[in-house]
Amino acid sequence: MHVPATVSWFISMTGCIFDWLAPAPSASTGGPTTASTAVSTAASLEQDVSLTIEPSWVSIEPGKPVTLNCILSCNNESICEPSPRLVWRASSGQLNPEASIVGGTLTIESAVSSDEQYYYCQAESDKLSLVAKTIIIVRQRCE
C-alpha cells in the first residue's frame, strides 16, 4: 500500500502501525482520530473547476468515525450547469455497507480494517468528469 509522502510509518513486531513523524493535527479536523490533515487532494479542469476531498488522507483507529468531504468548486457556470452528480467509490469496489452518503459527504460511523483503502469522489455531468482521491488507513490498536 502506498502511504502519503508527508508521513513516516513504522510497524512493530506485532503488526501495530505507529505514526512516527505525522503532521500536526489541524483545528478543522479535531485531531488524529478524525483526520490527520486538512491538506486537499484536487483535480481541476482549465482552472474553472476543481474537485477536492478533505482531508487528503486519514489515519484512524478501528471503531472511530471517519468523514470525507467531496467539494466541487466552479468558476464557470457554462461547465457546471446543470450541477454535476457526485459519486463515491472505493478501490476494492465496495464501500462499507454501513457508510452513509449525503451530498458530497461520505461518513463511516465505526471504521473497520476493511475500510482501509483508497476512496474516489467523481463529479459527473454531460460536460465534465473529474475524480479526486484520498486514502483511509485503519491502524491496529496496540496495547
C-alpha positions in Angstrom: 0.0 0.0 0.0 1.2 3.5 -0.8 1.5 5.8 2.2 1.4 9.5 1.7 4.9 11.0 1.5 4.2 13.5 4.2 4.1 10.8 6.9 6.6 8.3 8.0 5.4 5.0 9.4 6.9 2.0 11.2 5.3 -1.3 12.0 6.1 -3.1 15.3 6.9 -6.8 15.6 3.2 -7.3 16.5 2.0 -5.6 13.3 0.8 -2.4 15.0 1.2 0.7 12.9 2.5 3.8 14.6 2.8 7.4 13.4 6.5 8.3 13.5 6.6 11.8 12.0 3.0 12.7 11.4 1.9 16.2 10.5 0.3 18.2 13.4 -3.5 17.9 13.5 -5.3 20.9 12.2 -8.0 22.6 14.2 -10.6 21.8 11.5 -10.1 18.0 11.8 -10.3 17.7 15.6 -7.1 15.7 15.9 -5.7 12.4 14.7 -8.7 10.2 15.5 -10.9 12.0 12.9 -8.3 13.1 10.4 -4.6 13.9 10.5 -4.5 16.7 8.0 -6.7 19.2 6.2 -4.5 19.4 3.0 -6.6 18.9 -0.1 -6.3 16.4 -2.9 -7.6 18.1 -6.0 -8.3 17.6 -9.7 -9.0 20.6 -11.9 -10.3 21.4 -15.4 -8.9 24.5 -17.1 -8.7 26.4 -13.8 -12.5 26.8 -13.9 -13.5 23.7 -11.9 -11.9 21.9 -9.1 -12.8 18.8 -7.2 -11.3 18.4 -3.7 -11.5 15.7 -1.0 -10.9 16.9 2.5 -9.0 15.6 4.3 -6.5 14.3 1.7 -5.8 11.2 3.9 -7.0 9.8 7.2 -5.2 7.6 9.7 -7.6 6.3 12.3 -8.1 3.6 15.0 -10.7 0.9 14.5 -14.1 1.9 15.8 -13.6 5.6 15.3 -15.8 7.7 12.9 -14.5 9.0 9.5 -15.9 11.7 7.4 -14.7 12.6 3.9 -16.0 15.7 2.2 -16.0 16.0 -1.6 -16.1 19.6 -2.6 -16.8 20.9 -6.2 -15.8 24.5 -6.9 -16.8 26.0 -10.2 -16.0 29.4 -11.6 -17.7 28.8 -15.0 -21.4 28.2 -14.9 -21.5 27.0 -18.5 -19.4 24.0 -17.5 -21.3 23.4 -14.1 -24.9 23.7 -15.2 -26.7 21.5 -14.5 -24.8 20.6 -11.3 -22.6 17.6 -11.7 -23.5 14.5 -9.7 -21.0 13.5 -7.0 -20.3 9.7 -6.8 -18.2 7.9 -4.2 -16.2 4.7 -5.0 -13.7 2.6 -3.1 -10.7 0.9 -4.6 -12.0 -2.5 -3.5 -15.2 -1.8 -5.5 -17.2 -2.0 -2.3 -18.0 0.8 0.2 -18.6 -0.2 3.8 -22.3 -1.2 3.9 -22.9 0.9 7.0 -21.4 4.0 5.3 -23.7 6.9 4.6 -23.5 9.4 1.7 -25.3 12.7 2.0 -24.5 15.1 -0.9 -20.7 15.1 -1.2 -20.1 13.7 2.3 -19.1 10.1 3.0 -19.4 9.1 6.6 -18.3 5.8 8.2 -19.5 5.7 11.8 -17.2 3.0 13.0 -14.1 2.2 10.9 -13.0 -1.4 10.5 -9.9 -2.9 8.9 -11.7 -3.4 5.5 -12.2 0.4 5.3 -8.5 0.8 4.7 -8.4 1.6 1.0 -8.4 4.4 -1.5 -11.6 6.4 -1.9 -12.6 8.3 -5.1 -15.1 11.1 -5.5 -16.2 11.6 -9.1 -18.1 14.7 -10.4 -20.1 13.6 -13.5 -22.2 15.6 -16.0 -22.6 15.8 -19.7 -19.9 18.5 -19.7 -17.2 17.2 -17.3 -15.9 14.2 -15.4 -13.4 14.8 -12.6 -12.0 12.4 -10.0 -10.3 13.2 -6.7 -8.7 10.5 -4.5 -7.9 10.0 -0.8 -6.9 7.1 1.5 -8.1 5.8 4.8 -5.6 4.0 6.9 -7.0 1.9 9.8 -4.4 1.4 12.4 -4.4 -1.7 14.6 -4.9 -1.0 18.2 -1.8 -1.6 20.2 -2.0 -2.5 23.9 
